[in-house]
Amino acid sequence: MTSRLRYVLLCAAVFLGTFFYLYDLVGDVFHPSLDEGIYLEGGERVLGGQVPYRDFFVFTGPVIYWTQAALEKTFGRHMPLLRLSAMGSLAAMTLVVFALTLRFTDWGYGLGAAVVYLGYLSASTFLVIVNHRWLSAALASLALWAAVEAAKRTARPALLWGVAGVAAALAAWTTPTFILGVGVYLGWLIWREREYLLPFCGGVLVVSLPLIGWLAAQGALLPMIDNLLWLGSRYSKANAVPYGYNPGGMGIRFGDPALNIYGNIMTVLVSARYFVAPIGAPLVLLGYAVLAWRRQLDAPRQLLALGAAAIFATTYPRWDMNQMLFVMAPFCVLVAIQAFRLPVLAQPVVSVIFLMWAALNFSSALSVGSEFQSFPTRAGIQRGHLTLLEGYEKLERLIPEGATLFAFPYQPSLGFALHTRNPTRYAFLQPGMMSKQDEARALGDLERQPPRFILRQYFPDDQVLNTWPNSDRSTLAMASIRQYIDRRYRFVDVVQSIYYRVEVLELNP
């Protein structure tokens, strides 16, 4: 077997192994998250002929909605395959970790880094859901791989820089803050490799110009600009948190009398993944900055560190512990490269520590679904806690498939799971983030096309402010919509579940 064939086979094994592991672990888990339903509903709207920005509210780039629409058109309303965007993104990032680490170390370190990265992520199974950040992080990681390969003077550097331009542009068209990567690579090329500016810029333009032209032709370009301005004011302000913010305690219970010493230690070790990112990432970048200042880094390692810094910076202003989990792939590579440079006697000790931590994370992940049960939904067979099953079955009895429904203020995943239709342009109305204009537009939509059902879930102000401490307190109440609901709708029932409690309301006859 040639080394190239072995490389291709190992890459395929890393990608497919990661994908099928995640598919089995979380692909069919029923997860009424606050965010996943936004992109699932948006993909369904696109399938129905609606255009992002013009016909429905979008606070990200449009690529995630087109991706979900393509998946639903191909596979139908089958939840595990609709999560292909998340599971495929994680598999791609695990592959990038392997491939980049291998370029600077050896086969063992490449596979070890991939295993540690996958263990690190799989312990946070609640995050493996449809989300624009997984897709953009994967595209940015692909761009970084291509750029580093080109910087190492691999064959066809012009082609690789073109690939980097395409991937970096797609990442920015998925999550706008990833335009930082485009800027970093442009700066690098102007500084170090001007002969490859044209292929990189060509890659950026081959993505961006058709998208701009299509949006303009659909009357969505100006609405997109308007939404991006909203993103820079309302979204950025509400999501601004102190560095490393920990809104939910992350399950750390050291000293809990209900646990024995072993249980406390295991809990803290598993929860350590939340602190690795905010503490470790700046230290790694600082270490590489020192090495660069001492002229101990070659060009590919410099570019790798710059790309990692750009990806990490995209979490701003929401740089809490959860958001940082999305962007850790290149840091796994940076750490593995330095571990490879340790003295020979130290390498096995460090490797064993990291692999044991990975094993602990895998064990934690595999234990999560041990009590889950399978049940049919309108988006395929899914698994979940018994209370989720009971809650969902009750909602299905109360709300017919195809009915019009609005989740207020923020449970779009339930609407998608029930296969209902939202007649407003808003998949969610986050208290303290939406403006008075958003509230007025949503109220106008409700008055023009009153949905048959409302799922009402009021968040206490302190709960909102704990998660989004910089929310606009003057818009927390959304009083006009509450008054409209109280006036036009009658109470039907309450559905209580492990993750949510909602009131089902029906339009007065």
VOMAR-835874 format. One line per field, with one value per residue (C-alpha): residue in three letters; x, y, z; residue number from 0. Coordinates in Angstrom, 2 decimals, always signed. Layout:
resn: ALA; ...
c1: X; ...
c2: Y; ...
c3: Z; ...
resi: NUM; ...
This chain:
resn: MET; THR; SER; ARG; LEU; ARG; TYR; VAL; LEU; LEU; CYS; ALA; ALA; VAL; PHE; LEU; GLY; THR; PHE; PHE; TYR; LEU; TYR; ASP; LEU; VAL; GLY; ASP; VAL; PHE; HIS; PRO; SER; LEU; ASP; GLU; GLY; ILE; TYR; LEU; GLU; GLY; GLY; GLU; ARG; VAL; LEU; GLY; GLY; GLN; VAL; PRO; TYR; ARG; ASP; PHE; PHE; VAL; PHE; THR; GLY; PRO; VAL; ILE; TYR; TRP; THR; GLN; ALA; ALA; LEU; GLU; LYS; THR; PHE; GLY; ARG; HIS; MET; PRO; LEU; LEU; ARG; LEU; SER; ALA; MET; GLY; SER; LEU; ALA; ALA; MET; THR; LEU; VAL; VAL; PHE; ALA; LEU; THR; LEU; ARG; PHE; THR; ASP; TRP; GLY; TYR; GLY; LEU; GLY; ALA; ALA; VAL; VAL; TYR; LEU; GLY; TYR; LEU; SER; ALA; SER; THR; PHE; LEU; VAL; ILE; VAL; ASN; HIS; ARG; TRP; LEU; SER; ALA; ALA; LEU; ALA; SER; LEU; ALA; LEU; TRP; ALA; ALA; VAL; GLU; ALA; ALA; LYS; ARG; THR; ALA; ARG; PRO; ALA; LEU; LEU; TRP; GLY; VAL; ALA; GLY; VAL; ALA; ALA; ALA; LEU; ALA; ALA; TRP; THR; THR; PRO; THR; PHE; ILE; LEU; GLY; VAL; GLY; VAL; TYR; LEU; GLY; TRP; LEU; ILE; TRP; ARG; GLU; ARG; GLU; TYR; LEU; LEU; PRO; PHE; CYS; GLY; GLY; VAL; LEU; VAL; VAL; SER; LEU; PRO; LEU; ILE; GLY; TRP; LEU; ALA; ALA; GLN; GLY; ALA; LEU; LEU; PRO; MET; ILE; ASP; ASN; LEU; LEU; TRP; LEU; GLY; SER; ARG; TYR; SER; LYS; ALA; ASN; ALA; VAL; PRO; TYR; GLY; TYR; ASN; PRO; GLY; GLY; MET; GLY; ILE; ARG; PHE; GLY; ASP; PRO; ALA; LEU; ASN; ILE; TYR; GLY; ASN; ILE; MET; THR; VAL; LEU; VAL; SER; ALA; ARG; TYR; PHE; VAL; ALA; PRO; ILE; GLY; ALA; PRO; LEU; VAL; LEU; LEU; GLY; TYR; ALA; VAL; LEU; ALA; TRP; ARG; ARG; GLN; LEU; ASP; ALA; PRO; ARG; GLN; LEU; LEU; ALA; LEU; GLY; ALA; ALA; ALA; ILE; PHE; ALA; THR; THR; TYR; PRO; ARG; TRP; ASP; MET; ASN; GLN; MET; LEU; PHE; VAL; MET; ALA; PRO; PHE; CYS; VAL; LEU; VAL; ALA; ILE; GLN; ALA; PHE; ARG; LEU; PRO; VAL; LEU; ALA; GLN; PRO; VAL; VAL; SER; VAL; ILE; PHE; LEU; MET; TRP; ALA; ALA; LEU; ASN; PHE; SER; SER; ALA; LEU; SER; VAL; GLY; SER; GLU; PHE; GLN; SER; PHE; PRO; THR; ARG; ALA; GLY; ILE; GLN; ARG; GLY; HIS; LEU; THR; LEU; LEU; GLU; GLY; TYR; GLU; LYS; LEU; GLU; ARG; LEU; ILE; PRO; GLU; GLY; ALA; THR; LEU; PHE; ALA; PHE; PRO; TYR; GLN; PRO; SER; LEU; GLY; PHE; ALA; LEU; HIS; THR; ARG; ASN; PRO; THR; ARG; TYR; ALA; PHE; LEU; GLN; PRO; GLY; MET; MET; SER; LYS; GLN; ASP; GLU; ALA; ARG; ALA; LEU; GLY; ASP; LEU; GLU; ARG; GLN; PRO; PRO; ARG; PHE; ILE; LEU; ARG; GLN; TYR; PHE; PRO; ASP; ASP; GLN; VAL; LEU; ASN; THR; TRP; PRO; ASN; SER; ASP; ARG; SER; THR; LEU; ALA; MET; ALA; SER; ILE; ARG; GLN; TYR; ILE; ASP; ARG; ARG; TYR; ARG; PHE; VAL; ASP; VAL; VAL; GLN; SER; ILE; TYR; TYR; ARG; VAL; GLU; VAL; LEU; GLU; LEU; ASN; PRO
c1: +0.00; +1.44; +1.66; -0.79; -3.37; -2.93; -3.44; -6.65; -7.99; -7.22; -8.88; -11.97; -11.97; -11.68; -14.50; -16.89; -16.09; -16.82; -19.99; -21.53; -20.50; -22.33; -25.27; -25.75; -25.09; -27.31; -28.75; -32.25; -32.36; -35.46; -34.09; -36.52; -33.62; -34.06; -32.06; -32.29; -35.86; -34.89; -32.82; -35.16; -38.12; -36.07; -35.10; -38.75; -39.68; -37.07; -38.55; -41.90; -40.51; -39.70; -36.51; -34.33; -34.42; -37.21; -39.86; -38.62; -36.32; -32.71; -29.91; -27.19; -25.97; -28.33; -26.18; -27.49; -31.08; -30.23; -28.31; -31.29; -33.65; -31.43; -31.28; -35.05; -35.68; -33.31; -34.19; -37.61; -38.56; -36.23; -34.53; -31.27; -30.51; -31.61; -28.82; -26.35; -25.20; -24.06; -22.76; -21.06; -19.47; -18.09; -16.82; -15.12; -13.49; -12.26; -10.77; -9.07; -7.61; -6.21; -4.89; -3.26; -1.72; -0.35; +1.31; +3.44; +3.83; +3.16; +0.30; -0.03; -0.30; -2.72; -5.10; -4.62; -5.48; -8.62; -9.71; -9.11; -11.03; -13.97; -14.09; -13.94; -16.97; -19.02; -19.32; -21.40; -24.08; -26.69; -24.72; -24.71; -27.79; -28.49; -26.67; -25.06; -21.92; -21.05; -21.34; -19.32; -16.64; -16.28; -15.96; -13.44; -11.46; -11.42; -10.15; -7.42; -6.37; -6.10; -4.17; -1.68; -1.21; -0.49; +1.92; +3.81; +4.39; +2.30; +1.57; -0.76; -0.67; -2.72; -5.53; -5.35; -5.55; -8.60; -10.18; -9.33; -11.08; -14.23; -14.41; -13.65; -16.32; -18.91; -18.09; -18.72; -21.96; -23.03; -21.94; -21.00; -18.26; -16.23; -15.32; -12.40; -10.84; -11.07; -9.28; -6.53; -5.75; -5.77; -3.34; -1.10; -1.01; -0.24; +2.54; +4.05; +2.68; +1.31; +1.54; -1.48; -3.73; -5.58; -6.66; -7.71; -9.71; -11.13; -12.37; -14.02; -15.65; -16.84; -18.97; -19.91; -20.81; -23.47; -24.98; -25.13; -26.63; -29.26; -30.25; -30.52; -32.66; -34.97; -35.34; -33.52; -30.24; -31.45; -33.40; -30.18; -28.25; -31.01; -30.81; -27.01; -27.39; -29.82; -27.20; -24.61; -26.87; -29.58; -28.00; -24.48; -25.65; -27.89; -25.26; -22.33; -21.02; -17.78; -15.03; -15.58; -19.09; -20.75; -24.52; -25.66; -23.10; -22.21; -23.08; -20.06; -21.02; -17.72; -18.46; -22.03; -22.81; -25.00; -21.90; -18.99; -15.40; -15.07; -18.29; -17.19; -13.83; -15.38; -17.92; -15.21; -12.98; -15.82; -16.91; -13.33; -14.06; -15.89; -12.81; -10.30; -11.46; -11.54; -8.37; -6.44; -7.03; -5.44; -2.51; -1.90; -2.04; +0.26; +2.73; +2.74; +3.15; +6.27; +7.61; +6.97; +8.71; +11.72; +11.64; +10.98; +7.92; +8.01; +5.45; +2.88; +2.81; +2.48; -0.46; -2.03; -1.86; -3.22; -6.12; -6.90; -6.92; -9.30; -11.69; -11.58; -12.31; -15.59; -17.17; -17.12; -19.24; -20.89; -17.64; -19.14; -18.07; -20.64; -19.79; -16.09; -16.78; -17.60; -14.15; -11.64; -10.56; -7.43; -6.33; -6.27; -3.79; -1.66; -1.44; -0.63; +2.20; +3.82; +3.30; +5.17; +8.13; +8.36; +11.30; +10.95; +10.33; +7.56; +5.58; +4.03; +2.96; +1.24; -0.36; -1.77; -3.24; -5.02; -6.26; -7.57; -9.45; -10.89; -11.96; -13.71; -15.55; -16.60; -17.88; -19.89; -21.39; -22.38; -24.16; -26.41; -28.96; -29.09; -32.64; -33.98; -36.96; -37.84; -41.13; -42.67; -42.85; -43.89; -40.17; -39.38; -38.61; -36.71; -35.41; -35.79; -36.60; -40.00; -41.31; -40.39; -42.39; -45.40; -45.18; -44.84; -47.72; -49.92; -48.99; -49.81; -53.26; -53.92; -52.45; -53.24; -50.52; -50.45; -52.18; -50.92; -48.96; -46.77; -44.40; -44.10; -41.55; -39.04; -39.78; -39.55; -38.30; -41.69; -43.45; -41.16; -41.56; -45.34; -45.16; -47.14; -46.86; -45.76; -47.64; -45.30; -41.86; -40.29; -39.27; -38.61; -38.94; -36.19; -37.10; -34.63; -33.07; -35.91; -36.56; -39.85; -39.98; -39.61; -42.42; -44.64; -43.90; -44.62; -47.87; -48.85; -48.24; -50.34; -53.21; -53.18; -52.95; -53.90; -52.47; -54.92; -52.62; -50.15; -47.52; -46.89; -43.85; -43.05; -39.47; -38.98; -36.92; -34.18; -33.83; -33.42; -30.95; -28.91; -28.35; -28.27; -27.17; -27.00; -30.56; -32.57; -34.77; -37.23; -38.21; -38.35; -42.11; -43.32; -46.55; -48.47; -48.13; -49.02; -52.14; -53.06; -52.76; -54.80; -57.51; -57.75; -56.92; -58.40; -56.49; -56.54; -54.01; -50.53; -47.79; -45.03; -41.79; -38.27; -37.00; -40.00; -43.44; -45.80; -49.41; -51.43; -53.81; -56.38; -57.89; -61.30; -64.08
c2: +0.00; +3.39; +6.19; +8.27; +5.47; +4.92; +8.66; +8.68; +5.59; +7.02; +10.32; +8.44; +6.35; +9.43; +11.25; +8.29; +6.99; +10.39; +10.84; +7.46; +7.72; +11.06; +9.79; +6.90; +9.05; +12.08; +12.01; +11.00; +12.65; +14.80; +18.16; +21.07; +23.54; +27.27; +27.58; +24.46; +25.14; +28.52; +26.86; +23.90; +26.22; +28.48; +25.57; +24.58; +28.16; +28.13; +24.86; +26.61; +29.34; +32.00; +34.03; +34.76; +38.39; +39.32; +36.92; +35.91; +37.32; +36.11; +37.16; +34.96; +34.45; +32.60; +29.49; +27.57; +27.95; +26.81; +23.87; +22.79; +23.23; +21.02; +18.35; +18.34; +18.24; +15.28; +13.27; +14.58; +15.49; +12.90; +14.46; +12.48; +13.41; +17.00; +17.15; +16.16; +19.79; +19.53; +15.96; +16.42; +19.65; +17.95; +15.05; +17.51; +19.38; +16.13; +15.26; +18.68; +18.13; +14.80; +16.08; +19.24; +17.50; +14.81; +17.46; +18.62; +15.40; +11.74; +9.25; +8.52; +12.15; +12.85; +10.11; +10.94; +14.61; +13.59; +11.26; +13.88; +16.51; +14.20; +13.20; +16.85; +17.64; +14.49; +15.16; +18.21; +16.25; +18.96; +21.14; +18.64; +20.12; +22.15; +25.44; +27.96; +28.00; +24.35; +24.85; +28.07; +26.64; +23.60; +25.78; +28.02; +24.94; +23.73; +27.16; +26.98; +23.50; +24.64; +27.78; +25.90; +23.22; +26.00; +27.70; +24.40; +24.60; +21.50; +20.73; +23.24; +26.08; +28.32; +25.76; +25.43; +29.18; +29.17; +26.49; +28.59; +31.58; +29.59; +28.00; +31.26; +33.10; +30.39; +30.54; +34.31; +33.84; +31.42; +33.42; +37.03; +37.34; +34.74; +37.47; +37.89; +34.83; +36.41; +39.47; +37.42; +35.46; +38.63; +40.24; +37.17; +37.03; +40.74; +40.33; +37.01; +35.50; +38.13; +35.79; +33.90; +36.91; +36.36; +32.73; +33.50; +36.58; +34.63; +31.97; +34.63; +36.31; +33.09; +32.55; +36.13; +37.66; +35.07; +35.26; +39.05; +38.95; +36.38; +38.28; +41.50; +39.82; +38.44; +41.82; +40.50; +42.42; +45.58; +43.57; +41.60; +44.82; +45.96; +42.69; +42.95; +46.42; +44.88; +42.23; +44.88; +46.75; +44.63; +41.15; +42.23; +44.32; +41.64; +38.94; +40.88; +39.00; +39.07; +36.84; +33.20; +33.90; +30.90; +31.49; +28.06; +26.58; +23.91; +21.11; +21.52; +20.21; +19.72; +19.19; +18.03; +15.81; +13.63; +12.45; +10.44; +11.61; +9.63; +11.12; +14.65; +14.18; +12.66; +15.49; +18.14; +16.36; +16.05; +19.65; +20.80; +20.87; +24.16; +25.80; +24.40; +26.84; +30.21; +29.48; +27.33; +29.18; +32.51; +30.67; +28.67; +31.81; +33.62; +30.73; +30.78; +34.57; +34.17; +31.49; +33.74; +36.66; +34.42; +33.37; +29.75; +29.32; +28.65; +30.22; +27.37; +27.35; +31.13; +30.95; +28.13; +30.23; +33.33; +31.32; +29.83; +33.31; +34.58; +31.64; +32.15; +35.88; +35.12; +34.21; +37.91; +39.42; +36.17; +34.64; +32.48; +28.89; +27.31; +29.47; +28.67; +24.96; +25.63; +26.90; +24.64; +22.45; +24.42; +24.69; +20.90; +20.97; +23.70; +21.79; +18.49; +20.13; +21.42; +18.10; +16.44; +18.73; +17.74; +15.65; +11.97; +10.90; +13.50; +12.67; +9.38; +10.97; +13.91; +11.63; +9.29; +12.22; +13.58; +10.17; +9.32; +12.61; +11.78; +8.35; +10.00; +12.36; +9.48; +7.59; +10.61; +11.00; +7.34; +7.39; +10.33; +8.43; +5.27; +6.05; +7.45; +5.87; +5.90; +7.42; +8.49; +12.19; +14.14; +14.44; +10.72; +8.32; +10.09; +9.29; +11.17; +11.20; +9.81; +13.27; +14.48; +11.63; +12.42; +16.13; +15.63; +13.15; +15.63; +18.40; +16.13; +15.44; +19.15; +20.54; +18.98; +18.59; +21.52; +23.94; +27.51; +28.05; +30.72; +29.92; +32.95; +34.04; +31.29; +27.60; +27.19; +23.60; +22.51; +24.04; +22.18; +18.88; +19.26; +20.13; +23.33; +26.59; +29.91; +32.78; +35.50; +36.43; +35.71; +32.20; +33.64; +36.89; +37.02; +39.30; +42.14; +41.56; +42.43; +46.12; +47.95; +47.80; +44.00; +43.80; +45.99; +43.95; +40.67; +42.07; +43.23; +39.73; +38.20; +40.61; +40.00; +36.21; +35.08; +31.59; +29.02; +28.12; +29.90; +28.10; +30.56; +30.27; +33.33; +33.61; +35.39; +38.54; +37.22; +34.09; +36.20; +38.55; +35.67; +34.28; +37.62; +40.14; +43.08; +42.70; +45.87; +45.95; +48.30; +45.60; +42.56; +42.56; +42.85; +44.00; +44.68; +41.03; +39.72; +41.89; +40.73; +37.07; +37.61; +39.33; +36.95; +33.51; +31.10; +28.76; +25.06; +23.21; +23.22; +20.88; +20.24; +18.55; +18.14; +21.03; +23.31; +24.28; +25.80; +26.89; +25.86; +28.62; +28.55; +31.41; +32.44; +31.44
c3: +0.00; -1.00; +1.57; -0.45; -0.54; +3.19; +3.74; +1.70; +3.46; +6.91; +6.02; +4.85; +8.03; +10.27; +8.49; +8.21; +11.68; +13.22; +11.21; +12.02; +15.67; +15.97; +13.90; +16.32; +19.39; +18.78; +15.27; +16.34; +19.78; +20.20; +21.25; +21.67; +21.72; +21.54; +18.31; +16.13; +15.08; +13.62; +10.88; +10.41; +9.97; +7.70; +5.47; +5.18; +4.27; +1.49; +0.20; +0.10; -2.15; +0.43; +0.19; +3.23; +4.43; +2.02; +3.29; +6.72; +9.38; +9.24; +11.59; +10.02; +6.50; +4.12; +3.52; +6.56; +5.31; +1.80; +3.28; +5.39; +2.45; +0.29; +2.99; +3.48; -0.26; -0.57; +2.54; +3.57; +7.14; +8.68; +11.69; +11.74; +8.14; +8.64; +11.23; +8.53; +8.43; +12.06; +12.05; +8.68; +9.90; +13.00; +10.94; +8.58; +11.46; +13.00; +9.62; +9.42; +12.90; +11.73; +8.40; +9.76; +12.75; +10.46; +8.31; +11.25; +13.29; +12.47; +12.04; +15.75; +16.73; +13.90; +14.98; +18.65; +18.09; +16.16; +18.98; +21.68; +19.67; +19.06; +22.73; +23.73; +21.59; +22.09; +25.82; +24.85; +23.00; +23.57; +21.13; +18.25; +16.63; +13.50; +13.96; +11.62; +13.75; +13.14; +9.40; +9.33; +11.65; +9.37; +6.27; +8.04; +9.11; +5.49; +4.42; +7.05; +5.91; +2.28; +3.22; +5.39; +2.73; +0.21; +2.61; +2.96; -0.78; -1.39; -5.04; -6.75; -4.19; -6.51; -6.54; -2.75; -2.27; -4.55; -2.36; +0.71; -0.86; -1.66; +1.81; +3.66; +1.67; +2.31; +6.04; +6.02; +4.07; +6.81; +9.87; +9.01; +11.66; +9.75; +7.29; +9.70; +8.09; +4.64; +6.01; +7.67; +4.50; +2.40; +4.83; +4.78; +0.98; +0.67; +3.23; +2.19; -1.02; -3.38; -6.35; -4.96; -4.33; -7.59; -7.00; -3.42; -4.40; -7.31; -4.89; -2.71; -5.70; -7.36; -4.26; -3.39; -6.74; -7.69; -4.19; -4.29; -7.78; -6.79; -3.65; -5.65; -8.31; -5.59; -3.89; -0.82; -0.94; +0.79; +3.40; +4.02; +4.61; +6.96; +8.87; +9.09; +10.58; +13.10; +13.78; +14.53; +16.92; +18.55; +18.36; +19.25; +22.17; +23.70; +23.23; +24.66; +27.69; +29.69; +28.38; +29.38; +30.69; +32.35; +32.35; +33.52; +35.90; +33.30; +35.69; +37.96; +41.38; +43.18; +46.85; +46.29; +49.32; +47.11; +45.27; +46.57; +46.09; +42.86; +41.50; +42.30; +40.62; +37.51; +37.30; +37.49; +34.95; +32.43; +33.04; +32.49; +28.74; +29.29; +30.78; +28.30; +25.61; +27.47; +29.44; +26.97; +23.69; +24.74; +26.35; +23.17; +21.03; +23.43; +23.29; +19.50; +19.48; +21.63; +19.30; +16.29; +18.00; +18.64; +14.97; +15.91; +13.70; +9.98; +7.66; +7.74; +11.56; +11.63; +9.25; +11.27; +14.45; +12.67; +11.22; +14.62; +16.17; +13.48; +13.99; +17.77; +17.41; +15.60; +18.95; +19.93; +21.46; +22.63; +23.89; +26.59; +27.26; +24.95; +21.93; +22.29; +21.91; +18.24; +17.30; +19.05; +16.10; +15.11; +18.74; +19.00; +16.13; +17.72; +21.01; +19.28; +17.32; +20.50; +22.31; +19.46; +20.16; +23.82; +25.07; +24.18; +27.78; +28.28; +25.15; +26.38; +29.68; +27.97; +25.37; +28.02; +29.98; +26.91; +25.78; +29.27; +29.31; +25.89; +27.14; +30.10; +27.75; +25.50; +28.54; +29.64; +26.17; +25.83; +29.20; +28.32; +26.25; +28.33; +29.52; +26.27; +24.54; +20.84; +19.73; +16.41; +15.55; +12.49; +11.70; +11.94; +14.78; +17.55; +21.03; +24.26; +27.94; +28.93; +29.81; +26.33; +24.83; +27.01; +26.26; +22.52; +22.35; +24.19; +21.76; +18.80; +20.26; +20.70; +17.47; +14.06; +11.45; +9.03; +11.40; +11.66; +14.86; +16.39; +19.27; +21.56; +22.31; +21.51; +20.79; +16.98; +17.29; +18.63; +15.66; +13.27; +15.16; +14.94; +11.21; +11.59; +9.63; +11.10; +9.36; +10.67; +9.35; +12.76; +13.88; +17.33; +19.29; +21.86; +24.79; +25.16; +21.73; +19.40; +18.82; +19.09; +15.27; +15.35; +17.88; +15.71; +12.56; +14.32; +15.72; +12.24; +10.87; +13.66; +13.03; +9.27; +9.52; +13.02; +13.61; +14.86; +17.78; +20.02; +22.09; +24.91; +27.12; +29.17; +30.33; +33.66; +33.24; +35.52; +33.36; +30.23; +31.91; +33.30; +29.80; +27.97; +30.62; +28.19; +26.92; +26.38; +29.48; +27.81; +25.29; +27.57; +27.99; +24.34; +25.94; +22.72; +21.60; +25.05; +25.07; +21.57; +22.61; +25.78; +23.75; +20.79; +22.21; +24.70; +26.97; +25.94; +28.05; +29.60; +28.38; +30.88; +29.84; +31.14; +28.96; +28.63; +29.88; +27.33; +27.29; +24.25; +23.19; +20.36; +18.40; +19.69; +17.30
resi: 0; 1; 2; 3; 4; 5; 6; 7; 8; 9; 10; 11; 12; 13; 14; 15; 16; 17; 18; 19; 20; 21; 22; 23; 24; 25; 26; 27; 28; 29; 30; 31; 32; 33; 34; 35; 36; 37; 38; 39; 40; 41; 42; 43; 44; 45; 46; 47; 48; 49; 50; 51; 52; 53; 54; 55; 56; 57; 58; 59; 60; 61; 62; 63; 64; 65; 66; 67; 68; 69; 70; 71; 72; 73; 74; 75; 76; 77; 78; 79; 80; 81; 82; 83; 84; 85; 86; 87; 88; 89; 90; 91; 92; 93; 94; 95; 96; 97; 98; 99; 100; 101; 102; 103; 104; 105; 106; 107; 108; 109; 110; 111; 112; 113; 114; 115; 116; 117; 118; 119; 120; 121; 122; 123; 124; 125; 126; 127; 128; 129; 130; 131; 132; 133; 134; 135; 136; 137; 138; 139; 140; 141; 142; 143; 144; 145; 146; 147; 148; 149; 150; 151; 152; 153; 154; 155; 156; 157; 158; 159; 160; 161; 162; 163; 164; 165; 166; 167; 168; 169; 170; 171; 172; 173; 174; 175; 176; 177; 178; 179; 180; 181; 182; 183; 184; 185; 186; 187; 188; 189; 190; 191; 192; 193; 194; 195; 196; 197; 198; 199; 200; 201; 202; 203; 204; 205; 206; 207; 208; 209; 210; 211; 212; 213; 214; 215; 216; 217; 218; 219; 220; 221; 222; 223; 224; 225; 226; 227; 228; 229; 230; 231; 232; 233; 234; 235; 236; 237; 238; 239; 240; 241; 242; 243; 244; 245; 246; 247; 248; 249; 250; 251; 252; 253; 254; 255; 256; 257; 258; 259; 260; 261; 262; 263; 264; 265; 266; 267; 268; 269; 270; 271; 272; 273; 274; 275; 276; 277; 278; 279; 280; 281; 282; 283; 284; 285; 286; 287; 288; 289; 290; 291; 292; 293; 294; 295; 296; 297; 298; 299; 300; 301; 302; 303; 304; 305; 306; 307; 308; 309; 310; 311; 312; 313; 314; 315; 316; 317; 318; 319; 320; 321; 322; 323; 324; 325; 326; 327; 328; 329; 330; 331; 332; 333; 334; 335; 336; 337; 338; 339; 340; 341; 342; 343; 344; 345; 346; 347; 348; 349; 350; 351; 352; 353; 354; 355; 356; 357; 358; 359; 360; 361; 362; 363; 364; 365; 366; 367; 368; 369; 370; 371; 372; 373; 374; 375; 376; 377; 378; 379; 380; 381; 382; 383; 384; 385; 386; 387; 388; 389; 390; 391; 392; 393; 394; 395; 396; 397; 398; 399; 400; 401; 402; 403; 404; 405; 406; 407; 408; 409; 410; 411; 412; 413; 414; 415; 416; 417; 418; 419; 420; 421; 422; 423; 424; 425; 426; 427; 428; 429; 430; 431; 432; 433; 434; 435; 436; 437; 438; 439; 440; 441; 442; 443; 444; 445; 446; 447; 448; 449; 450; 451; 452; 453; 454; 455; 456; 457; 458; 459; 460; 461; 462; 463; 464; 465; 466; 467; 468; 469; 470; 471; 472; 473; 474; 475; 476; 477; 478; 479; 480; 481; 482; 483; 484; 485; 486; 487; 488; 489; 490; 491; 492; 493; 494; 495; 496; 497; 498; 499; 500; 501; 502; 503; 504; 505; 506; 507; 508
